[in-house]
Each structure stands twice: as C-alpha cells, then as structure tokens.
C-alpha cells in the first residue's frame, strides 16, 4: 500500500486542506523541501512556484528562519499566560511597518484574523451587514465563505463554498463586483446605515491578480468614512510579499483594520489583526472588552521567532528588489513567449506574483472578465509543466510566486519549460477531466 493510499484510509481524501487534493496529482506525497524546490516520494524534483499559496517569500527552509525557530524552541515553550518579550517585539515591529496598525493581535491563521476583524466591526458599529467582493477569499468562516471562484451562472447570486452555513449568515453578506465604484456607491446609498464592514483583498490574488483602480479604492475609503463603516484590508497574501508596509502603503489608502498572514513568517503558522486603537481595544484581551478574543497558540514562541527572523531579513536584505525583478522577468518572458506562439494570453501579476490567463486582452479588472479564461488550457499547461520539473498549482485561476531563493536560471527554466508545455497542449489538446479544478464555489444553499 502506498503512502497516499494509507493517507486516504485515515484522512478524508488523504489531505488536510481542501485544495491540496489536486486532480491528476492525488498520489503526490511531498518528501523534502529546500529553497525554490520540493521533492516527491519518488525523488522527482520540482521548481516550486506554488510556494504553499505564497507564504514562502524567502524560500523553503530558509536557514536564518530555521535557526531562529530552533533557538526559540530551546529557551521558551508555550506558557499560555502573560506575554513574552518576543511577542512585544513583533507587535512593535508590525505597528511600525504597516500604516494602519496602531495596535495588533496575533492569531494562528489568516482565517482567524478575518473572522475577528468582522466580529469587532460588528461590535463597534452595532450593525449586521458585511460587504465582500466576487473573487475575493477571506478564509473558511461562514460570513465570507462565498463567491470566490464561481461558475458563470452563479455570479450575481449567493454562491457559498460550503454547505452547512446558516441562510441568515449568508444573507447578511452583500457581494459586489470588484473594481466597480458605482456599485459601492449604490450599496451604501441603500444599506449604508446597516453595513458594519467592507472587506477585500486589495489585490484579489485568490483568482490570480486583479489590480485595483485608484478610483475604486478611494471610493471605498470615502464611503466607509461617511457611513461609519469599518474598512478591512485582507493583506494575508499581499502583506510583506508586496512590501514591508503591505499593499496599503503602495496604494496610499489606509484601512481601519488589516489582516496579515502567510509571508509574515515565511510559512510558519501565524496571522495577525491590527488597526485603529479604538477598534482593537474592544477585544477581550483588554479587561472589559466586549469582543471575545482567544487562541491557545496565539503568539507561540516558535512562530513568533520565525516572524521576527523573516521581517529582519526582509528589512536588511534586498529581498523585494530580487523578487520584484524576477517576477517582472517571468511576466515579460511569458508574454513574449505567448506572442511568439500566437496563443491568446494575458500575463499579469504584481511584484513577485505572476499568472497567465488564456484569453484575449486587456488585463482583467473584474471577476466577470476572468470568465473568458480558457480553464482547460490553463490546467493543461500547468499539468504539462510538471513533466519538465516545474510546479505551478494546476487549479483554475491560481497565481504563481517567486521567492528570494529563486534565481535567474530558475526563470530561464520556467520559460523553456512553458514553451514545451504549451506546444504539447497545442499538439495533444486540452484535458477533459476538469472536475474539482475550480474548487471555491458551487455549494447548494
């Protein structure tokens, strides 16, 4: 019996997260990681552009992060009471770096951070409604677990990612198209007095990369301010990968609350929620705070050490310069390749993130634009890439990443392998077994 078969006997589906069981790769067992690579149970080597959905901004098993984590494990265990010096240092670091953060709390995951952001927004405003945007993902909890990667016929309706969510919870979430300032103005004109929070990925990377317009982000800030609504930037992906101050520093729009995760600790399980002091002081971590907040593993010494080591390296070494340059090389090289092959494609992204949509241009701005993407070709090319030792997650619309451990040679190999993979798909046709390759929508209410 293989290890994958053993896993399926005792783990539902054989994996511990719903997007790890990949059609065509259900027997994949990861045996080792290092730098820009991982190896499977058969010893096959892959250059990794998936990067665990993006946390590994420095690359796998970064030696400085590993050393800091190991050192923390020898000096301090989880006590579960009071605070540690390292937690204070990390909070000071985060509030100094991210414009919106006056105070901050640590969580174990990004989903927990977004959950608590909405809870405290409702506590602060006494309102019920939440606004999210089609194509944005904010974690597993019920209020936002809808309208991510939706089938065309489900766009414009409530499209939950899971059964088991109470209808009143779904009904309290309003879903708008991304990059549509008029839709924002309309929803505030109709419901503004009842909207507790607006939450968005400032760059919706869960569907690749939809770059926001300045007008859209400014409209959100203006309408939230006028209505007394809490504006939440979910920077679990964009924070620290795109810059030390997050995307909010790049775009110049300051939200009321910010959620962080992933690249904050190069893959260690940590998240954070921070923002205006008056909102953060509503949590029960301050005696008398009405919004309950707890978590046994919040501020765990080893993950805090990983975060401090990651941020130190991001500050002191040319990490962002390197990953931005390689990201641009990947995007420019892929765009030239598809022009040469006369394949309709839009190559886009931001910083270290890149994605190719198989569709005519211009670059998409809304989820509706992405419905033109040829999902079969998208999946087919990524499956073919694995035959050349390149791993980009073969699920529809998913982005790819470069890390500090990637090199120019890696980008050269990416471009060479992509040319071969595309020619294979053009010659042999696209796959037809596309069930479960778009995995974030479609549950029946």
C-alpha positions in Angstrom: 0.0 0.0 0.0 1.4 3.4 -1.0 1.7 6.3 1.5 -1.0 8.1 -0.4 -3.3 5.1 -0.1 -2.5 4.9 3.6 -3.4 8.6 3.9 -6.8 8.1 2.3 -7.6 5.3 4.8 -7.3 7.6 7.8 -7.5 11.2 6.5 -10.7 12.2 4.5 -9.4 12.5 0.9 -5.9 11.9 2.1 -5.1 15.6 2.7 -5.6 18.1 5.5 -6.8 21.0 3.4 -9.4 21.1 0.7 -7.2 22.5 -2.0 -4.3 20.0 -1.5 -6.0 17.1 -3.3 -5.3 18.1 -6.9 -7.0 16.2 -9.8 -4.2 14.3 -11.6 -1.9 14.5 -8.6 -3.9 12.7 -5.9 -1.0 10.4 -5.1 1.5 13.3 -4.6 3.5 12.9 -1.4 5.9 15.7 -0.5 9.2 14.2 0.9 11.5 17.2 1.1 11.7 21.0 0.6 14.6 23.4 0.2 14.9 26.8 -1.3 13.0 27.0 -4.5 12.5 23.3 -4.8 10.5 20.4 -3.4 10.8 16.6 -4.0 8.2 14.0 -4.0 8.2 10.4 -2.7 9.8 9.1 -5.9 12.7 11.6 -5.8 11.3 13.8 -8.5 12.5 17.4 -8.2 10.2 20.4 -8.9 11.0 24.1 -9.0 8.1 25.4 -6.9 6.1 28.4 -8.0 3.1 27.4 -5.9 5.0 28.2 -2.6 2.2 26.8 -0.4 -0.2 29.5 -1.7 2.5 32.2 -1.2 4.0 32.2 2.4 7.5 31.1 1.4 8.7 34.6 0.4 12.3 33.7 1.3 12.1 30.1 0.0 11.6 26.8 1.8 13.7 26.1 4.9 15.3 29.5 5.0 18.4 28.9 7.2 18.0 32.2 9.2 14.3 31.5 10.0 15.1 27.9 10.8 17.9 28.9 13.2 15.7 31.4 15.0 12.9 28.9 15.3 15.3 26.3 16.7 16.8 28.7 19.2 13.3 29.7 20.4 12.4 26.0 21.0 15.4 25.6 23.3 14.7 28.6 25.5 10.9 29.0 25.7 7.8 26.8 25.4 4.2 27.9 25.2 3.2 29.0 28.7 -0.3 30.3 27.7 -0.3 33.1 30.2 1.0 36.7 30.2 3.2 37.8 27.3 6.7 37.2 26.1 9.3 39.7 25.1 9.3 38.4 21.5 5.6 39.0 21.2 6.1 42.6 22.3 8.9 43.0 19.8 6.8 41.5 17.0 3.9 43.8 17.8 6.2 46.8 17.9 7.7 45.8 14.5 4.3 45.3 12.9 2.9 48.6 14.1 6.0 50.4 12.9 5.8 48.9 9.4 2.2 48.8 8.4 0.5 52.2 8.1 -2.9 51.2 9.5 -1.7 49.3 12.6 -1.9 51.2 15.8 -2.3 48.1 17.9 -2.1 44.4 16.8 -3.2 40.9 18.0 -1.6 37.6 16.9 -3.6 34.7 15.6 -2.6 31.3 14.2 -4.1 31.7 10.8 -5.3 34.3 8.4 -8.9 33.0 8.6 -9.0 33.6 12.3 -7.8 37.2 11.7 -10.5 37.9 9.2 -13.1 36.3 11.4 -12.1 38.6 14.3 -12.0 41.6 12.1 -15.7 41.2 11.2 -16.6 40.4 14.7 -15.1 43.5 16.1 -16.5 45.6 13.3 -20.0 44.4 14.3 -19.2 45.0 17.9 -18.1 48.6 17.2 -20.9 49.6 14.9 -23.8 47.6 16.3 -24.6 46.7 12.6 -25.1 43.4 10.9 -24.2 43.6 7.2 -20.8 42.9 5.6 -19.8 43.7 2.1 -17.3 41.4 0.2 -16.3 41.2 -3.5 -16.7 38.5 -6.1 -13.4 36.7 -6.4 -12.0 37.6 -3.0 -11.3 34.9 -0.5 -11.1 35.7 3.2 -11.0 32.3 4.8 -13.2 29.4 5.9 -15.7 31.1 8.2 -19.3 31.4 7.3 -19.7 35.1 6.8 -17.2 35.3 3.9 -17.2 31.7 2.6 -19.0 32.6 -0.6 -18.5 34.0 -4.1 -14.8 33.2 -4.7 -14.3 31.1 -7.9 -17.9 31.0 -9.1 -19.3 29.3 -12.2 -20.8 31.9 -14.7 -24.3 31.1 -13.7 -23.6 31.7 -10.0 -22.1 35.1 -10.4 -24.6 37.7 -9.2 -26.2 35.2 -6.7 -25.1 34.0 -3.3 -22.5 31.2 -4.2 -21.3 29.6 -0.9 -18.2 27.4 -0.9 -19.7 25.0 1.6 -23.0 23.5 2.8 -23.8 23.8 6.4 -23.8 27.6 6.5 -27.0 29.2 8.0 -29.0 31.1 5.5 -29.2 34.3 7.7 -25.4 34.4 7.8 -25.2 34.3 4.1 -28.0 36.8 3.7 -26.0 39.3 6.0 -23.2 39.4 3.4 -23.6 41.5 0.3 -21.5 40.6 -2.7 -20.3 43.3 -5.1 -18.2 43.2 -8.3 -14.6 44.2 -7.7 -13.3 47.5 -9.2 -16.9 48.9 -9.6 -17.1 52.2 -7.7 -20.7 52.8 -8.8 -21.8 49.5 -7.2 -20.1 50.6 -4.0 -21.9 53.9 -4.0 -25.2 52.2 -4.7 -24.9 49.7 -1.9 -24.0 52.5 0.6 -26.9 54.6 -0.6 -29.3 51.7 0.1 -27.7 50.0 3.1 -25.0 52.3 4.5 -26.6 52.7 7.9 -26.6 48.9 8.3 -23.1 48.0 6.9 -20.6 47.1 9.7 -17.7 46.3 7.5 -16.3 46.2 4.0 -13.6 43.5 3.5 -11.5 43.0 0.4 -8.2 41.7 -0.8 -6.7 45.0 -2.2 -5.3 42.8 -5.0 -7.6 39.7 -5.4 -4.8 37.1 -5.7 -7.1 34.2 -5.0 -8.2 34.5 -8.6 -4.7 35.3 -9.9 -4.3 39.0 -9.9 -6.9 41.7 -10.4 -5.2 45.0 -10.0 -7.4 47.6 -8.3 -8.0 51.0 -9.8 -7.3 54.1 -7.7 -10.9 55.3 -8.1 -12.2 52.1 -6.7 -10.0 52.1 -3.6 -10.6 55.8 -3.0 -14.4 55.3 -3.3 -14.3 52.5 -0.7 -12.4 54.7 1.8 -14.7 57.7 1.2 -17.9 55.7 1.5 -16.8 53.8 4.6 -15.7 57.0 6.3 -19.0 58.8 5.5 -21.1 55.8 6.8 -19.0 55.0 9.8 -18.3 51.5 8.3 -15.1 49.6 9.1 -12.8 49.2 6.1 -10.8 46.0 6.3 -7.9 45.2 4.0 -7.2 41.5 3.9 -3.5 41.5 3.3 -2.9 37.9 4.2 -1.3 37.5 0.7 -0.2 41.0 -0.2 1.3 41.9 3.2 5.1 41.6 3.3 5.2 39.7 0.0 4.5 43.0 -1.9 6.3 45.2 0.6 7.0 45.8 4.3 4.1 48.2 4.6 1.7 46.0 2.6 -0.3 47.0 -0.4 -1.9 49.8 1.6 1.5 51.6 1.6 1.8 51.1 -2.1 -1.7 52.4 -3.0 -1.8 55.1 -0.3 -5.2 54.0 1.1 -5.3 53.4 4.9 -7.9 50.9 6.0 -9.3 50.8 9.6 -8.3 47.2 10.1 -5.7 44.9 8.4 -5.3 41.2 8.5 -2.0 39.5 7.8 -0.5 36.1 7.5 1.4 33.8 5.1 4.7 35.8 4.3 4.8 37.3 7.8 6.7 34.3 9.0 7.8 32.5 5.7 5.3 29.8 6.2 5.1 29.3 10.0 1.5 29.2 11.2 0.9 32.8 12.3 -1.6 35.5 11.4 -2.3 39.0 12.7 -5.1 41.5 13.0 -4.4 45.2 13.6 -5.7 48.6 13.1 -7.2 51.6 14.8 -6.6 51.5 18.6 -10.2 52.3 19.4 -11.3 49.2 17.5 -8.6 46.9 18.8 -9.3 48.0 22.4 -12.8 46.4 22.0 -11.3 42.9 22.2 -11.5 41.0 25.5 -7.7 40.9 25.7 -8.2 44.3 27.4 -10.3 43.6 30.5 -13.9 44.6 29.8 -13.5 44.5 26.1 -16.9 43.2 24.6 -15.5 41.3 21.6 -14.2 37.9 22.8 -10.7 37.0 21.5 -8.7 33.9 22.4 -6.5 31.2 21.0 -4.2 28.8 22.8 -1.5 29.0 20.2 -1.6 32.8 19.6 1.9 34.2 19.9 3.5 30.7 20.1 7.2 31.3 20.8 8.5 29.4 17.7 6.2 31.1 15.2 6.9 34.5 16.7 10.6 33.8 16.3 10.0 32.8 12.7 8.2 36.0 12.1 10.8 38.2 13.6 13.6 36.5 11.6 11.6 36.8 8.4 10.9 40.5 8.9 14.5 41.1 9.9 15.6 39.6 6.6 13.0 41.5 4.6 14.3 44.7 6.1 18.1 44.1 5.9 18.5 42.2 2.6 17.3 43.1 -0.9 14.5 40.6 -0.9 11.9 42.7 -2.5 14.3 44.1 -5.1 15.2 40.5 -6.0 11.7 39.0 -6.2 10.2 42.0 -8.0 12.9 41.7 -10.6 12.4 38.0 -11.1 8.6 38.5 -11.1 9.0 41.1 -13.9 11.3 38.8 -15.8 8.8 36.0 -15.6 5.9 38.1 -16.7 7.8 39.8 -19.6 9.3 36.5 -20.7 5.9 34.7 -20.7 4.2 37.5 -22.5 6.8 37.4 -25.3 6.6 33.6 -25.4 2.8 33.6 -26.0 3.1 36.3 -28.6 5.7 34.2 -30.4 3.5 31.1 -30.3 0.4 33.2 -31.3 -1.5 31.9 -28.3 -4.1 34.4 -26.9 -2.9 35.1 -23.4 -2.8 37.9 -20.8 0.2 37.7 -18.5 -0.3 39.8 -15.4 0.5 40.0 -11.7 2.3 42.3 -9.2 5.7 42.2 -7.7 6.7 38.6 -7.2 3.3 37.2 -8.3 2.6 36.2 -11.9 -0.3 34.4 -13.7 -1.2 33.7 -17.3 -4.9 33.8 -18.3 -5.7 32.2 -21.6 -7.9 34.9 -23.1 -7.7 38.0 -25.2 -6.6 41.2 -23.5 -6.7 43.7 -22.0 -5.7 42.7 -18.5 -8.8 41.8 -16.4 -10.2 44.1 -13.8 -13.2 42.1 -12.6 -14.1 38.5 -12.0 -16.5 38.7 -14.9 -13.5 39.4 -17.1 -12.0 36.1 -15.9 -14.9 34.1 -17.2 -13.2 34.4 -20.6 -10.2 32.4 -19.3 -9.8 29.0 -21.1 -9.7 26.9 -17.9 -8.9 23.7 -19.9 -5.8 25.3 -21.4 -4.9 26.8 -18.0 -5.0 23.4 -16.3 -3.5 21.6 -19.3 -0.4 23.8 -19.5 0.2 23.5 -15.8 -0.1 19.7 -15.8 2.3 19.6 -18.7 4.8 21.8 -16.8 5.2 19.1 -14.2 6.7 16.8 -16.8 9.5 19.3 -17.1 10.1 19.7 -13.3 8.1 22.9 -12.9 5.2 23.2 -10.4 2.5 25.8 -10.8 -0.6 24.7 -9.0 -3.0 23.1 -11.6 -6.2 24.6 -10.3 -8.1 27.2 -12.3 -7.1 30.9 -11.8 -4.4 30.2 -9.2 -1.4 32.6 -9.1 2.3 31.7 -9.0 5.1 33.2 -6.9 8.8 33.7 -6.9 10.9 33.7 -3.7 14.2 35.1 -2.6 15.6 31.5 -3.2 14.6 31.6 -6.9 17.3 32.6 -9.4 17.6 33.8 -12.9 18.4 30.3 -14.0 15.1 29.2 -12.5 13.2 31.8 -14.6 15.1 30.7 -17.7 14.0 27.1 -17.0 10.4 28.3 -16.4 10.3 30.0 -19.8 11.9 27.0 -21.6 9.5 24.5 -19.9 6.5 26.7 -20.6 7.3 26.8 -24.3 7.5 23.0 -24.3 4.3 22.6 -22.2 2.3 24.9 -24.5 3.4 23.1 -27.6 2.4 19.8 -26.0 -1.1 21.1 -25.2 -1.4 22.7 -28.7 -0.5 19.3 -30.3 -2.4 17.0 -28.0 -5.4 19.1 -26.9 -6.6 20.2 -23.6 -7.7 17.9 -20.8 -11.3 17.0 -20.3 -11.2 15.8 -16.7 -11.7 19.2 -15.2 -14.0 18.2 -12.3 -12.8 19.8 -9.0 -10.2 22.0 -10.7 -12.3 25.1 -9.7 -12.9 24.4 -6.1 -14.2 27.6 -4.4 -17.9 27.8 -5.1 -21.0 25.9 -6.2 -22.3 24.6 -2.9 -26.1 24.5 -2.7 -27.8 26.5 0.0 
